[in-house]
Amino acid sequence: MSPSDALGNGVLDLILNAGPIAKFVLGVLLVFSIVAWALIVDKWWQFRRVRRQTIAFLRIFREGRRASVVHASAKKFRESPLAQLYAAAYQEATGASEVVDRGLEDVDDGLGAERLEAAHRALRRAAGLEIARLERYLPFLATTASATPFIGLFGTVWGVMAAFHGIGQQGSASLAVVAPGISEALIATAAGLGAAIPAVIGYNYFVSRVKHWATEMDGFTLDLLNLLSRPAPKLARPAKDGI
């Protein structure tokens, strides 16, 4: 048997022979770790879809098609924040829902100051909703990153206390008596770090992606407002690359 196999079997034996408190702590850490990994994978796929759909939307947007055609395309790209901003601007610029099908082509001289401010509010509201959607479940990763090391530390402290209690009962402090209890206690710390490290890496990465898309939405909002304030054609411009 190789040293790594012996170590793995030894750790497994320590977990199986651990006390109820240690097993409870390890169970809690396992739940945190499984959920955190599931969220990391889910958010990674979400941001991948966001990027892919945004690129597809901007490809249609930069072709300079009629606003109603771009709006119809934007409704298909529900994962793209920029597409949702466009849909909000289109809805506000065309007025009531019953005249949406007329498109922006009937607005030839740009929106007035009052309607432009209303469009700005609609864009801010849509951007807030999109940011909230992108940030969904990220607080759990932050909680996992900050809480699991302390949960593991609790298990370690409890295990060390149990080890010293055993030393007192046996009246011996030899390595053979101390080592099993200390090893069992340190497993909780290792499990806590094992749950926290992927969570903090994933959280920091996804927060950076949220900030990236928030910046993109800010720029897209300003561009849309500039276009709405000018004469037709509306809401059709060459879009910048680099998404």
BAFI-3210 file (N, C-alpha, C; in Angstrom, 3 decimals, decimal comma, padded with zeros to 6 digits):
// residues 243
n [1|2|3|4|5|6|7|8|9|10|11|12|13|14|15|16|17|18|19|20|21|22|23|24|25|26|27|28|29|30|31|32|33|34|35|36|37|38|39|40|41|42|43|44|45|46|47|48|49|50|51|52|53|54|55|56|57|58|59|60|61|62|63|64|65|66|67|68|69|70|71|72|73|74|75|76|77|78|79|80|81|82|83|84|85|86|87|88|89|90|91|92|93|94|95|96|97|98|99|100|101|102|103|104|105|106|107|108|109|110|111|112|113|114|115|116|117|118|119|120|121|122|123|124|125|126|127|128|129|130|131|132|133|134|135|136|137|138|139|140|141|142|143|144|145|146|147|148|149|150|151|152|153|154|155|156|157|158|159|160|161|162|163|164|165|166|167|168|169|170|171|172|173|174|175|176|177|178|179|180|181|182|183|184|185|186|187|188|189|190|191|192|193|194|195|196|197|198|199|200|201|202|203|204|205|206|207|208|209|210|211|212|213|214|215|216|217|218|219|220|221|222|223|224|225|226|227|228|229|230|231|232|233|234|235|236|237|238|239|240|241|242|243]
n.u [000,858|000,585|002,049|000,222|-002,235|-002,364|-002,504|-004,939|-006,726|-006,288|-007,272|-009,946|-010,659|-010,381|-012,448|-014,693|-014,563|-014,902|-016,255|-019,720|-020,093|-017,926|-018,540|-020,947|-020,071|-018,386|-020,325|-021,919|-020,030|-019,617|-022,106|-022,142|-019,954|-020,777|-023,061|-021,857|-020,071|-021,942|-023,243|-021,095|-020,560|-023,059|-023,223|-021,019|-021,799|-023,986|-022,833|-021,386|-023,436|-024,521|-022,472|-022,292|-024,896|-025,020|-023,039|-024,216|-026,543|-025,446|-024,301|-026,512|-027,498|-025,534|-025,792|-027,543|-030,310|-033,952|-035,547|-037,662|-037,163|-034,721|-035,592|-037,337|-035,476|-034,032|-035,755|-035,472|-033,020|-032,731|-030,876|-028,994|-027,778|-027,576|-029,374|-031,756|-031,769|-032,051|-034,620|-036,107|-035,641|-036,776|-039,457|-040,164|-039,621|-041,420|-043,785|-047,012|-048,046|-049,749|-048,947|-046,531|-045,852|-045,664|-043,140|-039,997|-039,722|-041,631|-040,977|-039,480|-037,979|-036,461|-036,658|-038,525|-037,489|-038,808|-039,786|-037,345|-036,078|-037,790|-037,213|-034,588|-034,937|-036,257|-034,227|-032,331|-033,752|-034,057|-031,357|-030,669|-032,234|-031,049|-028,438|-029,016|-029,972|-027,651|-026,106|-027,332|-027,392|-024,694|-024,162|-024,298|-021,960|-020,134|-020,796|-020,144|-017,374|-016,522|-017,589|-017,170|-014,393|-014,387|-016,326|-015,008|-012,850|-014,151|-014,828|-012,243|-011,288|-013,089|-012,383|-009,729|-010,178|-011,534|-009,456|-007,573|-009,112|-009,238|-006,547|-006,316|-007,947|-006,593|-004,172|-001,756|000,502|001,676|002,833|001,477|-000,952|-001,900|-001,787|-003,895|-006,302|-005,683|-005,208|-007,759|-009,096|-007,880|-008,765|-011,221|-010,518|-009,105|-011,210|-012,875|-011,288|-011,115|-013,705|-013,934|-011,944|-012,438|-014,890|-014,316|-012,612|-014,325|-016,334|-014,961|-014,216|-016,716|-017,857|-016,187|-016,958|-019,613|-019,192|-017,939|-020,051|-021,813|-020,457|-020,482|-023,239|-023,693|-022,305|-023,742|-026,263|-025,844|-025,200|-027,632|-029,355|-028,230|-028,754|-031,546|-032,074|-031,495|-032,412|-034,184|-032,352|-033,291|-031,944|-030,105|-026,935|-023,408|-021,936|-019,595|-016,774|-015,315|-016,625]
n.v [-001,199|002,194|005,263|007,418|006,111|004,871|007,119|008,189|006,157|006,263|008,819|008,461|006,485|007,953|009,819|008,150|007,097|009,251|011,466|012,343|015,178|016,015|014,642|015,900|018,541|018,084|017,141|019,442|021,133|019,670|019,927|022,715|022,840|021,270|022,677|025,141|024,475|023,644|026,084|027,565|026,258|026,648|029,497|029,993|028,897|030,553|033,136|032,599|032,151|034,716|036,272|035,053|035,454|038,228|038,984|037,952|039,543|042,139|041,842|041,836|044,324|046,160|046,036|047,912|047,696|048,139|049,581|048,138|045,570|044,971|045,092|042,910|040,885|041,335|040,489|037,778|037,236|036,714|036,384|038,294|041,271|043,755|043,478|043,414|045,986|047,422|046,574|047,722|050,453|050,721|050,111|052,263|054,453|054,184|054,628|053,862|050,433|049,630|050,881|049,952|048,345|050,107|051,092|052,925|054,517|056,437|058,515|061,230|063,468|063,112|062,391|064,316|066,336|065,453|062,865|061,725|061,707|059,940|057,643|057,341|056,721|054,296|052,774|052,775|051,370|048,883|048,184|047,890|045,658|043,743|043,630|042,691|040,179|039,005|038,954|037,113|034,562|034,877|035,947|033,614|032,249|034,078|033,879|031,199|031,303|032,899|031,781|028,972|028,382|029,070|027,366|024,951|025,455|025,478|022,752|021,743|022,855|021,671|018,991|018,998|019,613|017,273|015,467|016,233|015,728|012,963|012,410|013,182|011,268|008,873|009,376|009,776|011,378|010,654|010,435|008,493|008,447|011,067|011,767|010,510|011,837|014,560|014,527|013,819|016,134|018,112|017,495|018,727|021,428|021,299|020,491|022,717|024,707|023,531|023,867|026,642|027,854|027,326|028,681|031,396|032,048|031,641|033,522|036,022|036,041|036,023|038,361|040,218|039,830|040,685|043,409|044,082|043,765|045,612|047,975|047,841|048,084|050,665|052,228|051,478|052,447|055,245|055,592|054,815|056,801|059,066|058,497|058,464|061,111|062,324|063,050|060,649|057,920|055,763|054,116|052,443|051,667|051,447|049,116|048,893|046,682|043,951|042,685]
n.w [000,000|-000,898|000,477|000,175|-000,119|002,365|003,981|003,128|003,880|006,605|007,275|006,564|008,392|010,760|010,447|010,394|012,921|014,505|017,023|017,866|017,739|016,157|013,782|013,162|012,680|010,462|008,694|008,349|007,108|004,795|003,517|003,066|001,310|-000,909|-001,824|-002,388|-004,470|-006,380|-006,874|-007,871|-010,311|-011,567|-011,700|-013,289|-015,755|-016,172|-016,524|-018,770|-020,633|-020,578|-021,744|-024,292|-025,370|-025,301|-027,121|-029,444|-029,516|-029,806|-032,275|-033,949|-033,251|-034,102|-036,785|-037,624|-038,004|-038,237|-035,353|-034,227|-035,145|-033,921|-031,302|-031,213|-031,463|-029,141|-027,144|-027,280|-026,230|-023,289|-021,284|-021,667|-020,363|-021,704|-023,792|-022,358|-021,325|-023,680|-024,423|-022,335|-022,799|-025,334|-024,799|-023,122|-024,765|-026,851|-025,638|-024,387|-023,991|-026,001|-028,295|-028,961|-031,142|-033,220|-033,247|-033,028|-035,154|-035,611|-034,010|-034,715|-034,059|-031,813|-028,308|-025,920|-023,063|-020,748|-021,410|-022,009|-019,520|-018,246|-019,715|-018,914|-016,204|-016,496|-017,649|-015,581|-013,649|-014,968|-015,218|-012,525|-011,859|-013,495|-012,458|-009,900|-010,613|-011,676|-009,392|-007,819|-005,398|-004,857|-002,259|-000,677|-001,345|-000,307|002,394|002,862|002,403|004,530|006,860|007,047|007,728|010,455|011,456|011,030|012,733|015,186|015,351|015,525|017,955|019,710|019,330|020,265|022,924|023,665|023,258|025,218|027,423|027,268|027,709|030,367|031,566|031,014|032,095|030,832|028,624|026,267|022,831|021,399|022,664|022,410|019,671|017,936|018,767|018,324|015,563|014,617|015,400|013,818|011,298|010,970|010,710|008,277|006,604|006,810|005,583|003,077|002,146|002,196|000,557|-002,336|-002,417|-001,806|-003,905|-006,117|-005,463|-005,559|-008,250|-009,612|-008,637|-009,824|-012,481|-012,375|-011,843|-014,214|-016,092|-015,050|-015,593|-018,400|-018,811|-017,833|-019,729|-022,039|-021,399|-021,405|-024,100|-025,308|-024,304|-025,482|-028,165|-028,126|-027,699|-030,047|-033,497|-035,638|-037,245|-034,475|-031,607|-032,858|-033,584|-034,309|-032,224|-029,552|-029,412|-027,520|-025,418]
ca.u [000,000|001,383|001,820|-000,994|-003,382|-002,404|-002,984|-006,366|-007,446|-006,206|-008,210|-011,298|-010,889|-010,568|-013,779|-015,696|-014,478|-015,011|-017,404|-020,917|-019,902|-017,030|-019,279|-021,912|-019,323|-017,973|-021,529|-022,275|-019,049|-019,870|-023,266|-021,677|-019,065|-021,548|-023,882|-020,967|-019,608|-023,081|-023,449|-019,978|-020,793|-024,239|-022,907|-020,088|-022,608|-024,812|-022,040|-021,043|-024,605|-024,630|-021,506|-022,640|-026,099|-024,736|-022,327|-025,205|-027,410|-024,705|-024,100|-027,738|-027,642|-024,618|-026,155|-028,332|-031,663|-035,037|-035,610|-038,614|-036,512|-033,741|-036,350|-037,807|-034,321|-033,634|-036,629|-035,029|-031,773|-033,129|-029,714|-028,107|-028,201|-027,722|-030,632|-032,848|-031,767|-032,632|-036,062|-036,690|-035,609|-037,753|-040,784|-040,410|-039,573|-042,604|-044,956|-047,878|-047,833|-050,566|-048,325|-045,162|-045,630|-045,389|-041,694|-039,463|-039,604|-042,565|-040,423|-038,492|-037,211|-035,882|-037,577|-038,454|-036,743|-039,572|-039,754|-035,972|-035,841|-038,528|-036,422|-033,415|-035,376|-036,536|-032,942|-031,728|-034,504|-033,697|-029,973|-030,693|-032,767|-030,061|-027,347|-029,531|-030,028|-026,287|-025,558|-028,119|-026,689|-023,319|-023,998|-024,044|-020,535|-019,429|-021,027|-019,335|-015,961|-016,205|-018,089|-016,699|-013,169|-014,705|-017,008|-013,945|-012,087|-014,947|-014,625|-010,882|-011,219|-013,828|-011,592|-008,583|-010,701|-011,792|-008,172|-007,000|-009,930|-008,786|-005,247|-006,555|-008,505|-005,600|-003,012|-000,545|000,570|002,569|002,400|000,500|-002,245|-002,330|-001,845|-005,187|-007,278|-005,299|-005,442|-009,202|-009,505|-007,376|-009,538|-012,274|-009,903|-008,852|-012,496|-013,335|-010,510|-011,493|-014,966|-013,824|-011,042|-013,151|-015,965|-013,784|-012,130|-015,491|-017,017|-014,192|-014,290|-018,047|-018,050|-015,500|-017,787|-020,762|-018,708|-017,715|-021,317|-022,375|-019,798|-021,025|-024,607|-023,607|-021,956|-024,840|-027,330|-025,503|-025,327|-029,047|-029,920|-027,761|-029,480|-032,935|-032,173|-031,204|-033,411|-034,108|-032,831|-033,123|-031,564|-029,333|-025,622|-022,321|-021,622|-018,177|-016,419|-014,598|-017,465]
ca.v [000,000|003,412|006,194|008,215|005,254|004,692|008,376|008,303|005,221|006,757|009,935|007,899|005,828|008,985|010,399|007,158|006,869|010,538|011,622|012,922|016,604|016,108|014,219|016,946|019,642|017,659|017,100|020,822|021,605|018,968|020,561|024,002|022,627|020,788|023,774|026,147|024,000|023,681|027,486|027,987|025,726|027,308|030,883|029,989|028,708|031,740|034,220|032,188|032,445|036,178|036,752|034,543|036,118|039,644|039,080|037,741|040,718|043,278|041,601|042,328|045,741|046,991|045,991|049,096|047,365|048,908|049,405|047,077|044,295|044,758|044,818|041,528|040,040|041,527|039,692|036,388|037,113|037,078|036,338|039,420|042,515|044,849|043,263|043,812|047,453|047,880|046,348|048,724|051,748|050,672|050,183|053,614|055,426|054,061|055,006|052,819|049,119|049,411|051,487|049,454|047,790|051,162|051,265|054,262|055,271|057,554|059,589|061,725|064,612|062,820|062,497|065,524|066,212|064,667|061,461|061,265|061,404|058,709|056,548|057,163|056,000|052,908|052,105|052,542|050,291|047,635|047,857|047,384|044,297|042,857|043,440|041,802|038,820|038,495|038,758|036,129|033,447|035,197|036,042|032,303|031,979|034,913|033,283|029,985|031,666|033,512|031,023|027,591|028,217|029,139|026,114|023,968|025,747|024,984|021,312|021,487|023,163|020,628|017,772|019,152|019,469|015,850|014,790|016,502|015,008|011,582|012,347|013,234|009,998|007,812|009,742|009,693|012,388|010,160|010,726|007,485|008,793|012,394|011,923|010,250|012,878|015,798|014,316|013,918|017,529|018,926|017,207|019,738|022,635|021,038|020,492|024,099|025,386|022,949|024,482|028,107|028,320|027,468|029,671|032,756|032,255|031,816|034,776|037,148|036,023|036,407|039,784|040,976|039,761|041,563|044,782|044,268|043,975|046,882|049,022|047,766|048,621|052,120|052,785|051,240|053,372|056,583|055,572|054,806|058,119|059,975|058,201|058,872|062,576|062,811|062,640|059,278|056,649|055,611|052,848|051,591|052,266|050,464|048,891|048,620|045,285|043,735|042,165]
ca.w [000,000|-000,995|001,588|-000,028|000,192|003,812|004,568|002,851|004,736|007,979|007,424|006,541|009,680|011,781|010,267|010,789|014,364|015,208|017,902|017,228|017,448|015,002|012,586|012,833|012,067|009,125|007,862|007,991|006,140|003,529|002,888|002,559|000,174|-002,062|-002,336|-002,956|-005,773|-007,301|-007,256|-008,713|-011,660|-012,126|-012,042|-014,416|-016,959|-016,369|-017,110|-020,132|-021,459|-020,667|-022,740|-025,616|-025,864|-025,521|-028,395|-030,503|-029,574|-030,353|-033,704|-034,597|-032,934|-034,874|-038,197|-037,924|-038,446|-037,626|-033,902|-033,881|-035,423|-032,853|-030,081|-031,285|-031,179|-027,742|-026,285|-027,312|-025,466|-021,927|-020,399|-021,954|-019,697|-022,660|-024,507|-021,472|-021,288|-024,939|-024,366|-021,440|-023,483|-026,424|-024,201|-022,617|-025,858|-027,696|-024,869|-023,843|-024,586|-027,192|-029,477|-029,090|-032,473|-034,175|-033,285|-032,773|-036,394|-035,597|-033,203|-035,667|-033,580|-030,511|-027,184|-025,120|-021,810|-019,783|-021,825|-021,917|-018,123|-017,962|-020,287|-018,052|-015,008|-016,890|-017,843|-014,266|-013,013|-015,638|-014,859|-011,153|-011,874|-014,096|-011,495|-008,855|-011,171|-011,782|-008,043|-007,086|-004,754|-004,477|-000,797|-000,067|-001,487|000,667|003,714|002,937|002,505|005,826|008,009|007,164|008,530|011,878|011,799|011,169|013,945|016,310|015,425|015,994|019,391|020,422|019,291|021,161|024,282|023,893|023,356|026,528|028,399|027,233|028,362|031,808|032,029|030,921|032,893|030,016|027,562|025,223|021,461|020,990|023,244|021,970|018,211|017,292|019,060|017,636|014,128|014,406|015,550|012,713|010,085|010,868|010,144|006,861|005,898|006,727|004,539|001,795|001,714|002,092|-000,504|-003,622|-002,315|-001,878|-005,274|-006,978|-005,142|-006,088|-009,709|-010,080|-008,329|-010,875|-013,691|-012,165|-012,028|-015,651|-016,784|-014,579|-016,375|-019,752|-018,804|-017,691|-021,033|-022,970|-021,019|-021,905|-025,554|-025,665|-024,021|-026,527|-029,392|-027,960|-027,714|-031,395|-034,494|-036,136|-036,686|-033,045|-030,992|-033,748|-033,710|-034,210|-030,820|-029,317|-029,190|-026,270|-024,358]
c.u [000,892|001,107|000,548|-002,246|-003,519|-002,925|-004,477|-007,193|-007,434|-007,169|-009,638|-011,625|-011,129|-011,966|-014,849|-015,719|-014,610|-016,263|-018,572|-020,757|-019,023|-017,743|-020,304|-021,221|-018,901|-019,170|-021,968|-021,323|-019,234|-021,043|-022,873|-020,843|-019,836|-022,375|-023,008|-020,471|-020,727|-023,333|-022,329|-020,178|-021,971|-023,932|-021,936|-020,844|-023,475|-024,019|-021,556|-022,208|-024,775|-023,705|-021,899|-023,856|-025,869|-023,989|-023,300|-026,125|-026,692|-024,423|-025,320|-027,858|-026,772|-024,902|-027,049|-029,725|-032,686|-035,137|-036,552|-038,007|-035,497|-034,455|-036,868|-036,671|-033,931|-034,488|-036,226|-033,795|-032,019|-031,953|-028,793|-028,592|-028,420|-029,008|-031,816|-032,909|-032,393|-034,148|-036,744|-036,726|-036,638|-039,166|-041,114|-040,481|-040,813|-043,886|-045,717|-047,712|-048,631|-049,962|-046,906|-044,880|-045,358|-043,898|-041,303|-039,377|-040,563|-042,049|-039,259|-037,578|-036,568|-036,918|-037,416|-037,755|-037,478|-039,553|-038,342|-035,614|-036,574|-037,780|-035,197|-033,790|-035,649|-035,241|-032,255|-032,426|-034,133|-032,270|-029,902|-031,201|-031,763|-028,888|-027,784|-029,605|-028,632|-025,684|-026,292|-027,248|-025,233|-023,160|-023,757|-022,570|-019,723|-019,590|-020,191|-017,864|-015,602|-016,567|-017,446|-015,349|-013,439|-015,471|-015,979|-013,101|-012,832|-014,773|-013,238|-010,755|-011,934|-013,021|-010,380|-009,033|-010,949|-010,494|-007,540|-007,806|-009,520|-007,432|-005,416|-007,093|-007,469|-004,345|-001,711|-000,629|001,521|001,989|001,341|-000,887|-002,789|-002,613|-003,211|-006,222|-006,966|-005,537|-006,921|-009,675|-009,094|-008,100|-010,631|-011,726|-009,637|-010,145|-013,041|-012,603|-010,858|-012,804|-014,806|-013,027|-011,742|-014,235|-015,430|-013,232|-013,293|-016,193|-016,268|-014,255|-015,641|-018,360|-017,362|-016,292|-019,028|-020,354|-018,461|-019,026|-022,026|-021,760|-020,314|-022,432|-024,613|-023,287|-023,076|-026,009|-027,068|-025,639|-026,788|-029,693|-029,474|-028,522|-030,943|-033,102|-031,922|-032,315|-033,158|-032,910|-032,452|-032,659|-030,906|-028,005|-024,593|-021,932|-020,154|-017,974|-015,796|-015,448|-016,820]
c.v [001,248|004,322|007,017|007,406|005,056|005,946|008,534|007,376|005,668|007,896|009,425|007,208|006,844|009,598|009,426|006,935|008,153|010,549|012,288|014,402|016,770|015,700|015,268|018,121|019,288|017,563|018,477|021,373|020,940|019,583|021,904|023,815|022,190|021,912|024,835|025,720|024,006|025,117|027,985|027,514|026,439|028,745|030,952|029,817|029,926|032,854|033,861|032,470|033,955|036,712|036,324|035,271|037,605|039,851|038,916|038,955|041,903|043,097|042,095|043,835|046,610|046,961|047,157|048,804|048,268|048,571|048,276|045,694|043,971|044,427|043,387|040,554|040,132|040,673|038,224|036,172|037,541|037,058|037,531|040,679|043,663|044,702|043,683|045,333|048,008|047,721|047,373|050,085|051,802|050,824|051,608|054,625|055,370|054,349|053,808|051,524|048,934|050,018|050,991|048,990|048,855|051,409|052,707|055,106|056,463|058,720|060,178|062,795|064,360|063,008|063,841|065,259|065,321|063,191|060,886|060,905|060,128|057,495|056,263|056,389|054,538|052,128|051,823|051,399|048,945|047,216|047,309|045,959|043,307|042,599|042,507|040,362|038,207|038,198|037,683|034,949|033,748|035,397|034,696|031,934|032,809|034,354|032,021|030,312|032,188|032,626|029,654|027,443|028,244|027,909|025,002|024,187|025,305|023,482|020,950|021,727|022,091|019,328|017,830|019,028|018,001|015,082|015,009|015,825|013,537|011,411|012,340|011,924|008,880|008,113|009,665|010,732|011,953|010,445|009,736|007,781|010,089|012,445|011,624|011,344|014,189|015,677|014,432|015,361|018,349|018,647|018,258|021,031|022,464|021,060|021,910|024,879|024,850|023,499|025,965|028,553|028,388|028,536|031,087|033,051|032,490|033,141|035,965|037,206|036,523|037,865|040,643|040,953|040,641|043,022|045,078|044,563|045,228|048,042|049,038|048,358|050,135|052,775|052,635|052,176|054,768|056,647|055,602|056,162|059,140|059,757|058,627|060,386|063,157|062,398|061,222|059,119|056,490|054,210|051,880|052,264|051,162|050,314|048,544|047,138|045,145|043,244|040,923]
c.w [000,000|000,190|001,428|000,275|001,689|004,504|004,354|003,723|006,189|008,236|007,452|007,858|010,790|011,685|010,756|012,299|015,173|016,085|017,204|016,883|016,223|013,718|012,178|012,148|010,642|008,177|007,420|006,934|004,782|002,792|002,295|001,289|-001,073|-002,673|-002,997|-004,337|-006,809|-007,784|-008,149|-010,148|-012,327|-012,545|-013,212|-015,726|-017,228|-017,030|-018,512|-021,074|-021,641|-021,751|-024,146|-026,184|-026,106|-026,829|-029,559|-030,647|-030,205|-031,838|-034,495|-034,423|-033,829|-036,368|-038,606|-038,442|-037,780|-036,145|-033,515|-034,115|-034,327|-031,549|-030,068|-031,002|-029,715|-026,807|-026,258|-026,441|-024,027|-020,949|-020,598|-021,240|-020,680|-023,475|-023,655|-021,320|-022,559|-024,921|-023,470|-022,098|-024,600|-025,880|-023,766|-023,750|-026,733|-026,937|-024,362|-024,621|-025,870|-028,442|-029,674|-030,509|-033,520|-034,292|-033,031|-034,038|-036,444|-034,779|-033,981|-035,097|-032,227|-029,412|-026,496|-023,799|-020,814|-020,128|-021,737|-020,474|-017,717|-018,524|-019,441|-016,791|-015,331|-017,086|-016,513|-013,546|-013,645|-015,295|-013,439|-011,079|-012,455|-013,156|-010,372|-009,353|-011,261|-010,419|-007,250|-006,644|-004,410|-002,967|-000,123|-000,193|-000,504|002,076|003,897|003,145|003,884|007,015|008,160|007,886|010,031|012,345|011,971|012,410|015,198|016,479|015,935|017,495|020,196|020,462|020,202|022,611|024,611|024,052|024,723|027,637|028,453|027,892|029,877|032,345|032,032|031,733|032,143|028,909|026,467|023,842|020,996|021,526|022,647|020,476|017,602|017,541|018,363|016,135|013,790|014,479|014,344|011,400|009,894|010,289|008,660|006,049|005,759|005,659|003,155|001,257|001,436|000,879|-001,862|-003,573|-002,455|-003,270|-006,225|-006,730|-005,744|-007,616|-010,206|-009,751|-009,383|-012,176|-013,561|-012,371|-013,502|-016,375|-016,294|-015,341|-017,807|-019,823|-018,647|-019,037|-022,046|-022,675|-021,553|-023,424|-025,990|-025,415|-025,053|-027,821|-029,303|-028,019|-029,091|-032,340|-034,966|-037,080|-035,224|-032,691|-031,970|-033,990|-033,781|-032,747|-030,680|-029,071|-027,801|-025,138|-023,784]
res [m|s|p|s|d|a|l|g|n|g|v|l|d|l|i|l|n|a|g|p|i|a|k|f|v|l|g|v|l|l|v|f|s|i|v|a|w|a|l|i|v|d|k|w|w|q|f|r|r|v|r|r|q|t|i|a|f|l|r|i|f|r|e|g|r|r|a|s|v|v|h|a|s|a|k|k|f|r|e|s|p|l|a|q|l|y|a|a|a|y|q|e|a|t|g|a|s|e|v|v|d|r|g|l|e|d|v|d|d|g|l|g|a|e|r|l|e|a|a|h|r|a|l|r|r|a|a|g|l|e|i|a|r|l|e|r|y|l|p|f|l|a|t|t|a|s|a|t|p|f|i|g|l|f|g|t|v|w|g|v|m|a|a|f|h|g|i|g|q|q|g|s|a|s|l|a|v|v|a|p|g|i|s|e|a|l|i|a|t|a|a|g|l|g|a|a|i|p|a|v|i|g|y|n|y|f|v|s|r|v|k|h|w|a|t|e|m|d|g|f|t|l|d|l|l|n|l|l|s|r|p|a|p|k|l|a|r|p|a|k|d|g|i]
***
